Amino acid sequence: MKHIVGSAENYEAGDLLSISVAEPRKFERSAVAYDEKLVGIVTKTAGLVAGGGDDNRGSIIMALAGRLPIKVSGQNGPIAVGDYLAASDVPGYAMKAVEEGKVIAIAMEAFSGATSGDSGKILAFIAPQWYAGSNGSKVGSTLQGSGAVVQGGTSSVINNYNLDPSAAITFSDLTVKKLTVGSSDEPAGFTMFDTKTKEPFCIIIEDGVLKTIPGVCSTATSTPPTPTAPPDQAGEPPPPTSTSTLPADDSLPPEPLPSATSTPSEPPPELPSENASTTPTIPDSENASSTSGVGE
């Protein structure tokens, strides 16, 4: 391959190659972490070389598929079998992918290097795709469906692909023309976060009315919890409440207030006491008769 930046002697087997920005229509060693322009790996052996011939003898060969040794760095820590490999910021070297971005291969051997200064070669399987992060799913060649990837200019569009229903994919920005959430057999909602409290809320449609339920949609419920009485009051009926209402009678005139000049009522007559003497009292009157019933 003649379309490389610099001399072929500057490249070796296992180098990661990306599309050059400085020199269009040429390739160069990748030197950007998670380089999106990553396209292949330099190899010395190939089962099939396309575009070969006498003019290409002595040129480097870029592998696009298959198994081959790849140069790796410990920039993101040790590499285990099955880890996805992305471009590192060490020119020509790959590293373990731990963030969202373009990956070039899957490790078929382990690598114990733990720093960017540790380097070596391991066997890997070339599988260019987009990686959604260590907690997400892999998107790219693992997409399943009858659609096709249509490339034009500098953009690519994925059409009519169905992802694994259990996949959890994270996008930093997503724009769609039509979105369907759930189905008639399995209605569903979507989770949003309160801008003030930062708490999650599940947005659903129930009886044609938009509702919000606290919590994420996988655990939220539209049925409020049944309140329970305190332990000391459980099972005890509430105390009865007695109320009485006096009838209003507008026909009765109000009673007049007592006058300040009114004559006080006479006190009730005194009743004789049980211990009072029964001896009659003889009046002492000057006009009374002085007769006597006793003879001299």
C-alpha positions, 0 to 999 in steps of 0.5 A: 500500500503506497497511500501512507504518510511517510516512509514504509520503514517507519511502520511495523506489524501491529501498528494502528492506522487511521485516515490522515487529516493533514494529507487527504487520501492517505493513512497514518499511525493513530495517535488519538485516544478513541480515534474515530478515523481508525480503519485497520492494522498493519500486518506482515502476513495476509491470506488475501491481499487486494490490489497487490502486484509488482508495484506494491512489493515492499509496501505495507499491508493493512489488515481489515479483518481476521486475527493478527498481532496488535500493539497494545499499551497499558494506558487503561490498565491490564487487558483481559481476553474479550476486552474491546481495544481502542486507539490510545494516545501512544502512536500506533498502539491500542488500549483497553476500551473503557469509555464510549467510542470507536473500537478496532478489535477484541483481545484474544490474549491477556496483557498485564501492563498497567501504565501507558509506559507498558507496551507489547503485542497480543493476538486480537480479532479485528471487529471495528464498531462503536463501543458504548462503554463498560456499562453499556452495550456494543453497537456496530457490527453486533446490530441485528436486523435487515437494514443496511449502513448507507455511507455518503460523504463523511456521514453514515446512517443506520437504517431499520436495525433492532437492538437486543431488548435487554441492551442499555445504550447511552448516547450523549445526544440523540435526535429521532423523527419518530419514537415509540415507547412500549406497545399495546401488549406491553404499555410502558413509560419513560423516565425523566429527572426533576430539574430541581430535586434531581429525583427520577419520575416515570412519565406514563399515559393512563386513561388518556391522561398524562401522569408522573409517578415517583421513581424510575419506570422499572420500579414505579407504580401508579397505585399509591401505598395503603396507609397503615395506622400506628401500632397502638391504634390499629384495630381500635374504632375512633371515639364517637363524636356527639354533637347537638344542634339547637333549633332556631326559632325566630318567632320568639322575641328576645327576653328584655334586660332587667331595668336598673330602676325596677323594684327588687322582688320580695324575698321568699318567706322564711320557713320555721326551723325544725329546732325552733321553740313552739312556745307562743310569744305574748305581745307586749302592748300598752293597750292590752287588757290586764285581766287575771284569772287568778283570785286573791 
